[in-house]
Amino acid sequence: MKTMTIAPLVAILRGIRPEEIDSHLPLLIEAGFTAIEIPLNSPDWETSIGHAVSAYGDRVTIGAGTVLSVDNVDRLAALGCRLIISPNSNPAVIRRALHHDMQAMPGCATPGEAFIAIEAGARQLKLFPASFFGPDYVRALKTVLPTSVALFAVGGVTPETLPRYLAAGCAGAGIGGELYRAGQPAEQTQRQALAFIAAHQRFITPSQQNGKSI
């Protein structure tokens, strides 16, 4: 399987409806997001993901969240979904995603859960809920994780705290309720998306100027 790396920031659109896809996704893409997750506990998720892949899959990585079963991985592969995100570390789900040449980002909260996912083939991990653990926990966890494994902070990350997680060693973050809540106007999604992109840019620009890589 070829090596793939997901975008630094993943937009999580929990609760979005199929008729809202064309209002919110173009604004997220324009703001600078290159990975978008539609969780499977959203209304009519198959229609939403199928349309998102068809309309925007050539411009952005379309992913699915809260993926708990191998059957759902197969259904998502048939839709053209490219990113599988789970709240847990289920080796069967991870291996199935990799079998379909999809990106897998399972959730973990402890080193034990992280290494279960890594043994199954995961090279991107989701620390959830990040706001409960904080950047210091990220630093500690990074000391035992392989350097080839990317850690993403998910849960409670804000534009103000995003740089702290990046400085602690996170490769990126998944942005949920602080970016999008079901039913909110597209203009609000756009405003909050731009705030997160600006926070990310403020973090990386000084490092680039100093000749460092993130």
Phi and psi in degrees as GROMACS dihedral restraints (atoms count N, CA, C in turn):
[ dihedral_restraints ]
;  ai    aj    ak    al  type     phi  dphi    fc
    3     4     5     6     1   -73.8    20    10
    4     5     6     7     1   150.7    20    10
    6     7     8     9     1   -78.7    20    10
    7     8     9    10     1   134.6    20    10
    9    10    11    12     1  -133.9    20    10
   10    11    12    13     1   149.5    20    10
   12    13    14    15     1  -127.6    20    10
   13    14    15    16     1   131.0    20    10
   15    16    17    18     1   -80.4    20    10
   16    17    18    19     1   167.4    20    10
   18    19    20    21     1   -63.6    20    10
   19    20    21    22     1   153.8    20    10
   21    22    23    24     1   -60.4    20    10
   22    23    24    25     1   -32.9    20    10
   24    25    26    27     1  -125.6    20    10
   25    26    27    28     1   129.0    20    10
   27    28    29    30     1  -111.2    20    10
   28    29    30    31     1   122.5    20    10
   30    31    32    33     1   -82.9    20    10
   31    32    33    34     1   123.8    20    10
   33    34    35    36     1  -105.1    20    10
   34    35    36    37     1   114.8    20    10
   36    37    38    39     1  -107.6    20    10
   37    38    39    40     1    64.6    20    10
   39    40    41    42     1   -70.0    20    10
   40    41    42    43     1   124.9    20    10
   42    43    44    45     1    92.7    20    10
   43    44    45    46     1    -0.2    20    10
   45    46    47    48     1   -67.2    20    10
   46    47    48    49     1   146.0    20    10
   48    49    50    51     1  -103.9    20    10
   49    50    51    52     1   154.7    20    10
   51    52    53    54     1   -52.7    20    10
   52    53    54    55     1   -39.1    20    10
   54    55    56    57     1   -72.1    20    10
   55    56    57    58     1    -8.3    20    10
   57    58    59    60     1   -98.2    20    10
   58    59    60    61     1    -8.8    20    10
   60    61    62    63     1   -57.1    20    10
   61    62    63    64     1   -47.4    20    10
   63    64    65    66     1   -73.6    20    10
   64    65    66    67     1   -11.7    20    10
   66    67    68    69     1   -86.9    20    10
   67    68    69    70     1   -37.5    20    10
   69    70    71    72     1   -97.4    20    10
   70    71    72    73     1   -41.1    20    10
   72    73    74    75     1   -62.8    20    10
   73    74    75    76     1   -44.0    20    10
   75    76    77    78     1   -59.0    20    10
   76    77    78    79     1   -35.5    20    10
   78    79    80    81     1   -69.8    20    10
   79    80    81    82     1   -37.4    20    10
   81    82    83    84     1   -65.9    20    10
   82    83    84    85     1   -42.0    20    10
   84    85    86    87     1   -65.2    20    10
   85    86    87    88     1   -43.7    20    10
   87    88    89    90     1   -62.5    20    10
   88    89    90    91     1   -36.2    20    10
   90    91    92    93     1   -68.0    20    10
   91    92    93    94     1   -29.8    20    10
   93    94    95    96     1   130.1    20    10
   94    95    96    97     1     0.5    20    10
   96    97    98    99     1   -72.4    20    10
   97    98    99   100     1   137.4    20    10
   99   100   101   102     1  -121.3    20    10
  100   101   102   103     1     6.2    20    10
  102   103   104   105     1  -141.5    20    10
  103   104   105   106     1   131.6    20    10
  105   106   107   108     1  -131.3    20    10
  106   107   108   109     1   128.4    20    10
  108   109   110   111     1  -109.0    20    10
  109   110   111   112     1   131.1    20    10
  111   112   113   114     1  -113.0    20    10
  112   113   114   115     1   108.5    20    10
  114   115   116   117     1   -66.7    20    10
  115   116   117   118     1   149.7    20    10
  117   118   119   120     1   -75.3    20    10
  118   119   120   121     1    -6.5    20    10
  120   121   122   123     1   -94.8    20    10
  121   122   123   124     1    22.2    20    10
  123   124   125   126     1   -91.6    20    10
  124   125   126   127     1   155.3    20    10
  126   127   128   129     1   -63.3    20    10
  127   128   129   130     1   130.7    20    10
  129   130   131   132     1    49.8    20    10
  130   131   132   133     1    51.8    20    10
  132   133   134   135     1   -61.6    20    10
  133   134   135   136     1   -31.5    20    10
  135   136   137   138     1   -64.6    20    10
  136   137   138   139     1   -40.6    20    10
  138   139   140   141     1   -65.6    20    10
  139   140   141   142     1   -44.4    20    10
  141   142   143   144     1   -61.9    20    10
  142   143   144   145     1   -48.6    20    10
  144   145   146   147     1   -67.8    20    10
  145   146   147   148     1   -42.0    20    10
  147   148   149   150     1   -59.4    20    10
  148   149   150   151     1   -43.6    20    10
  150   151   152   153     1   -69.3    20    10
  151   152   153   154     1   -40.5    20    10
  153   154   155   156     1   -61.3    20    10
  154   155   156   157     1   -42.1    20    10
  156   157   158   159     1   -63.8    20    10
  157   158   159   160     1   -45.7    20    10
  159   160   161   162     1   -65.1    20    10
  160   161   162   163     1   -42.4    20    10
  162   163   164   165     1   -86.7    20    10
  163   164   165   166     1   -31.0    20    10
  165   166   167   168     1  -130.9    20    10
  166   167   168   169     1     1.0    20    10
  168   169   170   171     1   -64.4    20    10
  169   170   171   172     1   -18.2    20    10
  171   172   173   174     1   -86.1    20    10
  172   173   174   175     1    -5.0    20    10
  174   175   176   177     1  -117.4    20    10
  175   176   177   178     1   -19.4    20    10
  177   178   179   180     1  -151.1    20    10
  178   179   180   181     1   149.9    20    10
  180   181   182   183     1   -77.0    20    10
  181   182   183   184     1   119.3    20    10
  183   184   185   186     1   -95.2    20    10
  184   185   186   187     1   123.0    20    10
  186   187   188   189     1  -122.8    20    10
  187   188   189   190     1   169.7    20    10
  189   190   191   192     1  -124.0    20    10
  190   191   192   193     1   142.3    20    10
  192   193   194   195     1  -116.6    20    10
  193   194   195   196     1   168.3    20    10
  195   196   197   198     1    55.6    20    10
  196   197   198   199     1    43.3    20    10
  198   199   200   201     1   -88.9    20    10
  199   200   201   202     1   116.3    20    10
  201   202   203   204     1  -115.6    20    10
  202   203   204   205     1   -10.3    20    10
  204   205   206   207     1  -136.3    20    10
  205   206   207   208     1   155.7    20    10
  207   208   209   210     1   -63.3    20    10
  208   209   210   211     1   -37.7    20    10
  210   211   212   213     1   -58.8    20    10
  211   212   213   214     1   -41.7    20    10
  213   214   215   216     1   -66.5    20    10
  214   215   216   217     1   -36.4    20    10
  216   217   218   219     1   -60.0    20    10
  217   218   219   220     1   -45.0    20    10
  219   220   221   222     1   -61.8    20    10
  220   221   222   223     1   -42.7    20    10
  222   223   224   225     1   -64.6    20    10
  223   224   225   226     1   -38.7    20    10
  225   226   227   228     1   -69.5    20    10
  226   227   228   229     1   -37.2    20    10
  228   229   230   231     1   -61.7    20    10
  229   230   231   232     1   -39.8    20    10
  231   232   233   234     1   -65.4    20    10
  232   233   234   235     1   -27.7    20    10
  234   235   236   237     1   -80.4    20    10
  235   236   237   238     1   -12.5    20    10
  237   238   239   240     1    92.8    20    10
  238   239   240   241     1     9.5    20    10
  240   241   242   243     1   -62.3    20    10
  241   242   243   244     1   141.0    20    10
  243   244   245   246     1  -114.0    20    10
  244   245   246   247     1    -6.5    20    10
  246   247   248   249     1  -138.0    20    10
  247   248   249   250     1   125.9    20    10
  249   250   251   252     1  -112.0    20    10
  250   251   252   253     1   120.6    20    10
  252   253   254   255     1  -120.4    20    10
  253   254   255   256     1   131.6    20    10
  255   256   257   258     1  -127.1    20    10
  256   257   258   259     1   153.8    20    10
  258   259   260   261     1   -82.3    20    10
  259   260   261   262     1    -8.1    20    10
  261   262   263   264     1  -132.5    20    10
  262   263   264   265     1   178.1    20    10
  264   265   266   267     1  -110.4    20    10
  265   266   267   268     1    86.0    20    10
  267   268   269   270     1  -101.6    20    10
  268   269   270   271     1   107.9    20    10
  270   271   272   273     1   -55.6    20    10
  271   272   273   274     1   -36.5    20    10
  273   274   275   276     1   -64.5    20    10
  274   275   276   277     1   -41.6    20    10
  276   277   278   279     1   -66.6    20    10
  277   278   279   280     1   -42.9    20    10
  279   280   281   282     1   -60.7    20    10
  280   281   282   283     1   -49.5    20    10
  282   283   284   285     1   -64.3    20    10
  283   284   285   286     1   -36.2    20    10
  285   286   287   288     1   -66.8    20    10
  286   287   288   289     1   -40.4    20    10
  288   289   290   291     1   -61.4    20    10
  289   290   291   292     1   -45.3    20    10
  291   292   293   294     1   -65.8    20    10
  292   293   294   295     1   -34.4    20    10
  294   295   296   297     1   -58.4    20    10
  295   296   297   298     1   -37.7    20    10
  297   298   299   300     1   -86.0    20    10
  298   299   300   301     1     8.6    20    10
  300   301   302   303     1    61.0    20    10
  301   302   303   304     1    36.5    20    10
  303   304   305   306     1  -103.0    20    10
  304   305   306   307     1   155.7    20    10
  306   307   308   309     1   -76.6    20    10
  307   308   309   310     1   141.3    20    10
  309   310   311   312     1  -123.0    20    10
  310   311   312   313     1   130.6    20    10
  312   313   314   315     1  -132.2    20    10
  313   314   315   316     1    84.9    20    10
  315   316   317   318     1   -75.9    20    10
  316   317   318   319     1   157.8    20    10
  318   319   320   321     1   -89.4    20    10
  319   320   321   322     1   149.2    20    10
  321   322   323   324     1  -149.8    20    10
  322   323   324   325     1   156.4    20    10
  324   325   326   327     1  -129.2    20    10
  325   326   327   328     1   -14.0    20    10
  327   328   329   330     1  -134.0    20    10
  328   329   330   331     1   162.0    20    10
  330   331   332   333     1   -57.6    20    10
  331   332   333   334     1   -38.3    20    10
  333   334   335   336     1   -60.0    20    10
  334   335   336   337     1   -46.3    20    10
  336   337   338   339     1   -64.9    20    10
  337   338   339   340     1   -37.9    20    10
  339   340   341   342     1   -61.8    20    10
  340   341   342   343     1   -43.9    20    10
  342   343   344   345     1   -75.0    20    10
  343   344   345   346     1   -25.3    20    10
  345   346   347   348     1   -61.3    20    10
  346   347   348   349     1   -45.0    20    10
  348   349   350   351     1   -66.4    20    10
  349   350   351   352     1   -41.1    20    10
  351   352   353   354     1   -64.8    20    10
  352   353   354   355     1   -41.5    20    10
  354   355   356   357     1   -63.0    20    10
  355   356   357   358     1   -28.3    20    10
  357   358   359   360     1   -80.6    20    10
  358   359   360   361     1    -8.0    20    10
  360   361   362   363     1   115.1    20    10
  361   362   363   364     1    -1.7    20    10
  363   364   365   366     1   -68.0    20    10
  364   365   366   367     1   138.7    20    10
  366   367   368   369     1  -122.7    20    10
  367   368   369   370     1     2.6    20    10
  369   370   371   372     1  -131.2    20    10
  370   371   372   373     1   131.6    20    10
  372   373   374   375     1  -123.9    20    10
  373   374   375   376     1   147.6    20    10
  375   376   377   378     1  -109.2    20    10
  376   377   378   379     1   113.4    20    10
  378   379   380   381     1   -84.4    20    10
  379   380   381   382     1   116.1    20    10
  381   382   383   384     1  -140.9    20    10
  382   383   384   385     1   136.6    20    10
  384   385   386   387     1   -84.8    20    10
  385   386   387   388     1   122.2    20    10
  387   388   389   390     1   -60.0    20    10
  388   389   390   391     1   -37.8    20    10
  390   391   392   393     1   -65.6    20    10
  391   392   393   394     1   -24.8    20    10
  393   394   395   396     1   -72.9    20    10
  394   395   396   397     1   -38.0    20    10
  396   397   398   399     1   -86.8    20    10
  397   398   399   400     1   -44.4    20    10
  399   400   401   402     1    84.0    20    10
  400   401   402   403     1   167.8    20    10
  402   403   404   405     1   -60.5    20    10
  403   404   405   406     1   -33.3    20    10
  405   406   407   408     1   -63.3    20    10
  406   407   408   409     1   -37.2    20    10
  408   409   410   411     1   -66.2    20    10
  409   410   411   412     1   -37.2    20    10
  411   412   413   414     1   -58.0    20    10
  412   413   414   415     1   -46.4    20    10
  414   415   416   417     1   -59.7    20    10
  415   416   417   418     1   -42.9    20    10
  417   418   419   420     1   -66.1    20    10
  418   419   420   421     1   -44.3    20    10
  420   421   422   423     1   -64.0    20    10
  421   422   423   424     1   -38.1    20    10
  423   424   425   426     1   -63.7    20    10
  424   425   426   427     1   -24.4    20    10
  426   427   428   429     1   -68.6    20    10
  427   428   429   430     1   -21.6    20    10
  429   430   431   432     1  -108.8    20    10
  430   431   432   433     1   -14.6    20    10
  432   433   434   435     1   -79.4    20    10
  433   434   435   436     1   147.3    20    10
  435   436   437   438     1   -59.7    20    10
  436   437   438   439     1   144.2    20    10
  438   439   440   441     1   -64.9    20    10
  439   440   441   442     1   -20.0    20    10
  441   442   443   444     1   -79.4    20    10
  442   443   444   445     1    -7.1    20    10
  444   445   446   447     1   -98.8    20    10
  445   446   447   448     1   126.5    20    10
  447   448   449   450     1   -92.8    20    10
  448   449   450   451     1   133.6    20    10
  450   451   452   453     1  -108.3    20    10
  451   452   453   454     1   131.4    20    10
  453   454   455   456     1  -117.2    20    10
  454   455   456   457     1   131.2    20    10
  456   457   458   459     1   -84.0    20    10
  457   458   459   460     1   127.7    20    10
  459   460   461   462     1  -137.6    20    10
  460   461   462   463     1   132.1    20    10
  462   463   464   465     1   107.8    20    10
  463   464   465   466     1   100.9    20    10
  465   466   467   468     1    80.9    20    10
  466   467   468   469     1    10.6    20    10
  468   469   470   471     1   -76.4    20    10
  469   470   471   472     1   132.6    20    10
  471   472   473   474     1  -119.0    20    10
  472   473   474   475     1   168.0    20    10
  474   475   476   477     1   -58.2    20    10
  475   476   477   478     1   -28.9    20    10
  477   478   479   480     1   -76.3    20    10
  478   479   480   481     1   -35.9    20    10
  480   481   482   483     1   -92.3    20    10
  481   482   483   484     1   -17.2    20    10
  483   484   485   486     1   -51.3    20    10
  484   485   486   487     1   -49.1    20    10
  486   487   488   489     1   -59.8    20    10
  487   488   489   490     1   -30.0    20    10
  489   490   491   492     1   -67.7    20    10
  490   491   492   493     1   -39.4    20    10
  492   493   494   495     1   -68.9    20    10
  493   494   495   496     1   -38.7    20    10
  495   496   497   498     1   -64.8    20    10
  496   497   498   499     1   -42.4    20    10
  498   499   500   501     1   -66.1    20    10
  499   500   501   502     1   -28.3    20    10
  501   502   503   504     1   -77.9    20    10
  502   503   504   505     1   -12.3    20    10
  504   505   506   507     1   124.5    20    10
  505   506   507   508     1     0.2    20    10
  507   508   509   510     1   -69.5    20    10
  508   509   510   511     1   141.5    20    10
  510   511   512   513     1   -79.0    20    10
  511   512   513   514     1   -20.8    20    10
  513   514   515   516     1   179.5    20    10
  514   515   516   517     1  -161.8    20    10
  516   517   518   519     1  -152.7    20    10
  517   518   519   520     1   153.2    20    10
  519   520   521   522     1  -102.2    20    10
  520   521   522   523     1   128.9    20    10
  522   523   524   525     1  -112.7    20    10
  523   524   525   526     1   115.3    20    10
  525   526   527   528     1  -107.7    20    10
  526   527   528   529     1  -103.6    20    10
  528   529   530   531     1   -61.8    20    10
  529   530   531   532     1   -22.3    20    10
  531   532   533   534     1   -78.5    20    10
  532   533   534   535     1   -11.2    20    10
  534   535   536   537     1  -108.5    20    10
  535   536   537   538     1   -45.6    20    10
  537   538   539   540     1  -143.2    20    10
  538   539   540   541     1   133.8    20    10
  540   541   542   543     1  -126.3    20    10
  541   542   543   544     1   141.0    20    10
  543   544   545   546     1   -50.7    20    10
  544   545   546   547     1   128.7    20    10
  546   547   548   549     1    90.0    20    10
  547   548   549   550     1    -4.9    20    10
  549   550   551   552     1   -72.5    20    10
  550   551   552   553     1   155.1    20    10
  552   553   554   555     1   -64.5    20    10
  553   554   555   556     1   149.6    20    10
  555   556   557   558     1   -60.5    20    10
  556   557   558   559     1   -32.8    20    10
  558   559   560   561     1   -63.6    20    10
  559   560   561   562     1   -33.9    20    10
  561   562   563   564     1   -69.9    20    10
  562   563   564   565     1   -40.0    20    10
  564   565   566   567     1   -59.4    20    10
  565   566   567   568     1   -43.7    20    10
  567   568   569   570     1   -62.4    20    10
  568   569   570   571     1   -46.0    20    10
  570   571   572   573     1   -59.0    20    10
  571   572   573   574     1   -46.4    20    10
  573   574   575   576     1   -72.5    20    10
  574   575   576   577     1   -33.7    20    10
  576   577   578   579     1   -62.4    20    10
  577   578   579   580     1   -44.4    20    10
  579   580   581   582     1   -64.0    20    10
  580   581   582   583     1   -34.2    20    10
  582   583   584   585     1   -65.3    20    10
  583   584   585   586     1   -40.6    20    10
  585   586   587   588     1   -69.5    20    10
  586   587   588   589     1   -41.9    20    10
  588   589   590   591     1   -63.5    20    10
  589   590   591   592     1   -40.6    20    10
  591   592   593   594     1   -63.8    20    10
  592   593   594   595     1   -39.9    20    10
  594   595   596   597     1   -64.1    20    10
  595   596   597   598     1   -40.1    20    10
  597   598   599   600     1   -65.6    20    10
  598   599   600   601     1   -42.8    20    10
  600   601   602   603     1   -65.0    20    10
  601   602   603   604     1   -38.8    20    10
  603   604   605   606     1   -63.6    20    10
  604   605   606   607     1   -31.5    20    10
  606   607   608   609     1   -73.4    20    10
  607   608   609   610     1   -45.0    20    10
  609   610   611   612     1   -81.4    20    10
  610   611   612   613     1   -26.4    20    10
  612   613   614   615     1   -62.4    20    10
  613   614   615   616     1   -47.8    20    10
  615   616   617   618     1   -61.0    20    10
  616   617   618   619     1   -36.2    20    10
  618   619   620   621     1   -66.8    20    10
  619   620   621   622     1   -40.8    20    10
  621   622   623   624     1   -64.0    20    10
  622   623   624   625     1   -39.3    20    10
  624   625   626   627     1   -66.3    20    10
  625   626   627   628     1   -28.8    20    10
  627   628   629   630     1   -88.9    20    10
  628   629   630   631     1     5.9    20    10
  630   631   632   633     1    77.4    20    10
  631   632   633   634     1    18.1    20    10
  633   634   635   636     1   -99.0    20    10
  634   635   636   637     1   154.5    20    10
  636   637   638   639     1  -106.5    20    10
  637   638   639   640     1   149.4    20    10
